[in-house]
Amino acid sequence: MSVLAPAGESPERILAEIRTASEAFGAAREGTHIAAYAQARVIRNVTWLLAEGRWALAGLADAGALIDAIRLESYRLSKSEREAIEQAVKAADASVSNRRIARMLGVDHQTVNNDMAGENSPPAPRNANENNGQKAAAGENSPPGLSGEQAARIVGRKEDAADARRERKTDRAEASVLPPGLHRGECRDVLAWEAASVDWVITDPPYSREFLPVYDDLAEAAAHVLKPGGSLLCMCGQSYLLDVGAMLAKRLTYQWQLAYLTQAGGQAVRLWDRKVHTFWKPVFWFVKGRYEGEWIGDVATSGDNDKRFHEWGQSESGMADLMQRFVKPGDAVLDPFMGGGTTGVIALALGARFMGIERDAVAFAEAAERIAGQA
Ligand SMILES: C[S@@+](CC[C@H](N)C(=O)[O-])C[C@H]1O[C@@H](n2cnc3c(N)ncnc32)[C@H](O)[C@@H]1O
């Protein structure tokens, strides 16, 4: 029997993706929300791996090992998504207890009992023969078996719509005239730009551990592009604050740390591994040389929680409160981790010039469209 991974990907890579997503989304990410697209993909991959003994292809002993490896508690699963996973687990190994499945899903075991008893929703097909029937109908290139088929039904429409949106946005960004100063690429690309040409680098890189190396890039880029006396304002999470500070301090002078309060916007975030509900994030302030500007108050407040333009986006109210105490009309502002472009929108509103860099095509397209509307 040939076993095909979805979209020609290997089971090992799919498991790694699920683990990374689960860890990153469930435990380590600060101030972020799970994108529907990412959630749909994780659910599809979990159900696909559970079907037909594919856990073995991913190097796991049994379905239980897969179940224990995945934590989905931070995902807000709909009833049908939850049931798809429950069905897939039972089809993979009927001896797995409801309590174990509940732990995996992050729900009360009574919820799983009710699902299984058909009390929370109409029952879905459960036996292996039905799986095989659906597999035959699905054809060789789609994930075979009940789980894959179910998952495809559940997430397929969402993913199609998300894919179409991504394509439309990327096409638009490539076809339209970009606002000047926007560059799709890497933070490090700044090293090829004119030195000492920017007054402020104001940015919000990703916070999780796997992104730590970008802070070295940021320090190098800022040291190159800032004018003497220019400042870097860098939002960061709490978890790796000491590492981030040490990286930035290699090239720039530590000035201060501001508090960016998120509670007003209802953005309290649970950090599972630290057991903290956090209501603020630090903003590192580093200077190239010596700061000669005005006195600064060190608390900024975000009044709302705005994820319209980027899943990790900052609110305009918060960025305005932060930036208005530093940026003057005519200043040059760079954000080399532009995301959905909030820094750019506020820089332009303050009468400054803006340059932005973003690696992700969809985020770049979103930001370009937003900033073009502002300019
Ligand atoms: C936290 S988000 C920025 C959100 C932004 N402040 C907003 O309000 O929309 C960080 C962004 O950095 C981008 N990124 C990550 N590594 C990068 C790199 N090396 N160069 C450029 N962009 C990068 C990610 O794609 C992501 O969109």
The ligand as a MOL file (V3000), in Angstrom:
LIG
                    3D

  0  0  0     0  0            999 V3000
M  V30 BEGIN CTAB
M  V30 COUNTS 27 29 0 0 0
M  V30 BEGIN ATOM
M  V30 1 C 5.2730 40.4650 15.4020 0
M  V30 2 S 5.1660 40.6190 13.6760 0 CHG=1
M  V30 3 C 5.0570 42.3700 13.4620 0
M  V30 4 C 3.6630 42.8810 13.6710 0
M  V30 5 C 3.5520 44.3670 13.4600 0
M  V30 6 N 4.1660 45.1000 14.5600 0
M  V30 7 C 2.1120 44.7940 13.2900 0
M  V30 8 O 1.6090 45.5670 14.1070 0
M  V30 9 O 1.4660 44.3150 12.3400 0 CHG=-1
M  V30 10 C 6.8030 40.2470 13.1580 0
M  V30 11 C 6.9790 40.1040 11.6700 0
M  V30 12 O 8.3690 39.9030 11.4000 0
M  V30 13 C 8.4730 39.1090 10.2200 0
M  V30 14 N 9.8320 38.5600 10.1710 0
M  V30 15 C 10.3360 37.5110 10.8670 0
M  V30 16 N 11.6530 37.3700 10.6020 0
M  V30 17 C 11.9800 38.3380 9.7190 0
M  V30 18 C 13.2220 38.7320 9.1070 0
M  V30 19 N 14.3660 38.0820 9.3400 0
M  V30 20 N 13.2000 39.8050 8.2800 0
M  V30 21 C 12.0520 40.4770 8.0360 0
M  V30 22 N 10.8570 40.1520 8.5870 0
M  V30 23 C 10.8290 39.1040 9.4330 0
M  V30 24 C 7.3650 38.0900 10.3870 0
M  V30 25 O 6.9810 37.5660 9.1200 0
M  V30 26 C 6.2620 38.9360 11.0410 0
M  V30 27 O 5.3450 39.4040 10.0800 0
M  V30 END ATOM
M  V30 BEGIN BOND
M  V30 1 1 1 2
M  V30 2 1 2 3
M  V30 3 1 2 10
M  V30 4 1 3 4
M  V30 5 1 4 5
M  V30 6 1 5 6
M  V30 7 1 5 7
M  V30 8 2 7 8
M  V30 9 1 7 9
M  V30 10 1 10 11
M  V30 11 1 11 12
M  V30 12 1 11 26
M  V30 13 1 12 13
M  V30 14 1 13 14
M  V30 15 1 13 24
M  V30 16 1 14 15
M  V30 17 1 14 23
M  V30 18 2 15 16
M  V30 19 1 16 17
M  V30 20 1 17 18
M  V30 21 2 17 23
M  V30 22 1 18 19
M  V30 23 2 18 20
M  V30 24 1 20 21
M  V30 25 2 21 22
M  V30 26 1 22 23
M  V30 27 1 24 25
M  V30 28 1 24 26
M  V30 29 1 26 27
M  V30 END BOND
M  V30 END CTAB
M  END
